[in-house]
């Protein structure tokens, strides 16, 4: 029975998701939890938020936090956004999350992947959609009823453990869990629809919502290419996928975008200004993921508006980290470009010196390392760098 | 969000079939050479206790209950103050911390959780103990520390010792109890309810862990006043200086 229901649900789910029109629900006022489950969940997440608030992973920067809040409020409206607290979590992954009590986590990897304010607003509005629809509570209840059913089935099976009953228990279990994962994906679709509805009625360009997922697919392709893997499939849904496939999301978000959208602004300049002070740190974190294809894709995309000294420097770091001989000579070129744009950028001189040293150009290398030391005499690695400069015996 | 679903996939499979771990799991240890004489008038700083109370669903999921948790918090706080006063120690509730202090405190709370987990896993209970810790057990050595950083925690200046408390209770729901009864007919043992707790005392000058008591199956219903007193009594069992707990012997004015 259950299997049948789940199976039918699967057939119905995907077309229905895309076709529902993107309408905003009326604002309900500041929401407070109701009932044992929800009050209990909120209390757990309140405690969680307390921990998060004092975590050393949170990026505490007033201008960036204010900017994020402004974008969220501009998108979902002043009354709605008052119920959300945003925390920027330092983790180089493309993600953001929403807890049932209104704790929004934005991971720093997101900032490298969205290219303008409208794309950032897409993600924030999607997360807010989870909150407005109280998805956390619904998912908790879905998990509970599904696991309850599975527990009874497990018990009945173990009372009469024949080959057949074990087999049908396993089928039942797969159906129940499959149904749960599908439920989660449907929640994501609903949050997507709600997100684009917010974006449609904001002053930002709604077609950016689709662009986010286009870029995610391009990045995944670039990453796979550099690793020598085959091109990823963006249409299939794996059993345990938490989100709908990227291609599906890009398609329905494009369909749902308001037609007058292209005339609106996307806030690229404001976004770049807000991100600029953090770009070196976020790129450093990304480079350390050791995903060459993806990192190079991200850097090149950031550079579409023109190469800056920071971008050349980070590209140099990326290549020097991979460290094949050909990478080192490429890295030396990139560092040289960085130095040309900003001769006071100490790290670029350091990288240039180290790259040249390994490509058999020691005298040029020594000159660059000297420049680094004169720009940054009390650098933590000053002692080590001095050892690399031949003839330098000063302590 | 994502990890939820994966966790239950495991939970269902395990909790139903895995029966009761055979032994009642309770254990405590005191740092060698540490003594706390009764009525020595020491001040004990209680850090924000981690208390969560809820129900256990049929399949074993934790269902948090806000009201029970609030009740338990108030009850346990009161029971703790009462118990320590009877030992002649003063209990101070740690002040709310802000800014850098809050971060420092948070880090130490996590550190204490990690250290006590390590003690419970690798020194206390059979199954995963390290050979070096088994040797320590034989020689009555209990040597763990959070480091001197604890001296700078908010409120640490005014106290001698810091007390950390953790309790987690999940009371079996009706569904869970039904499952338990039905399973019993078939000779399968299903546990209903989770009642875990541990408490630790830390020297606020040196950071040394002075005493730790862990109990995987605690008694006392923390939702009620009497139960909370029983729970605190169990949590503070073998608390230094309380070797003979005599609740009646306290002629305080």
Boltz contact constraints between the chains, C-beta under 6 A:
constraints:
  - contact:
      token1: [A, 36]
      token2: [B, 65]
      max_distance: 6.0
  - contact:
      token1: [A, 39]
      token2: [B, 66]
      max_distance: 6.0
  - contact:
      token1: [A, 40]
      token2: [B, 54]
      max_distance: 6.0
  - contact:
      token1: [A, 40]
      token2: [B, 64]
      max_distance: 6.0
  - contact:
      token1: [A, 40]
      token2: [B, 65]
      max_distance: 6.0
  - contact:
      token1: [A, 40]
      token2: [B, 66]
      max_distance: 6.0
  - contact:
      token1: [A, 43]
      token2: [B, 66]
      max_distance: 6.0
  - contact:
      token1: [A, 43]
      token2: [B, 69]
      max_distance: 6.0
  - contact:
      token1: [A, 44]
      token2: [B, 64]
      max_distance: 6.0
  - contact:
      token1: [A, 54]
      token2: [B, 102]
      max_distance: 6.0
  - contact:
      token1: [A, 54]
      token2: [B, 103]
      max_distance: 6.0
  - contact:
      token1: [A, 54]
      token2: [B, 106]
      max_distance: 6.0
  - contact:
      token1: [A, 56]
      token2: [B, 103]
      max_distance: 6.0
  - contact:
      token1: [A, 97]
      token2: [B, 1]
      max_distance: 6.0
  - contact:
      token1: [A, 143]
      token2: [B, 8]
      max_distance: 6.0
  - contact:
      token1: [A, 144]
      token2: [B, 57]
      max_distance: 6.0
  - contact:
      token1: [A, 144]
      token2: [B, 61]
      max_distance: 6.0
  - contact:
      token1: [A, 147]
      token2: [B, 8]
      max_distance: 6.0
  - contact:
      token1: [A, 147]
      token2: [B, 12]
      max_distance: 6.0
  - contact:
      token1: [A, 147]
      token2: [B, 59]
      max_distance: 6.0
  - contact:
      token1: [A, 147]
      token2: [B, 61]
      max_distance: 6.0
  - contact:
      token1: [A, 148]
      token2: [B, 58]
      max_distance: 6.0
  - contact:
      token1: [A, 148]
      token2: [B, 59]
      max_distance: 6.0
  - contact:
      token1: [A, 150]
      token2: [B, 12]
      max_distance: 6.0
  - contact:
      token1: [A, 151]
      token2: [B, 12]
      max_distance: 6.0
  - contact:
      token1: [A, 151]
      token2: [B, 16]
      max_distance: 6.0
  - contact:
      token1: [A, 151]
      token2: [B, 58]
      max_distance: 6.0
  - contact:
      token1: [A, 151]
      token2: [B, 59]
      max_distance: 6.0
  - contact:
      token1: [A, 154]
      token2: [B, 16]
      max_distance: 6.0
  - contact:
      token1: [A, 155]
      token2: [B, 183]
      max_distance: 6.0
  - contact:
      token1: [A, 158]
      token2: [B, 188]
      max_distance: 6.0
  - contact:
      token1: [A, 159]
      token2: [B, 186]
      max_distance: 6.0
  - contact:
      token1: [A, 177]
      token2: [B, 9]
      max_distance: 6.0
  - contact:
      token1: [A, 180]
      token2: [B, 5]
      max_distance: 6.0
  - contact:
      token1: [A, 242]
      token2: [B, 2]
      max_distance: 6.0
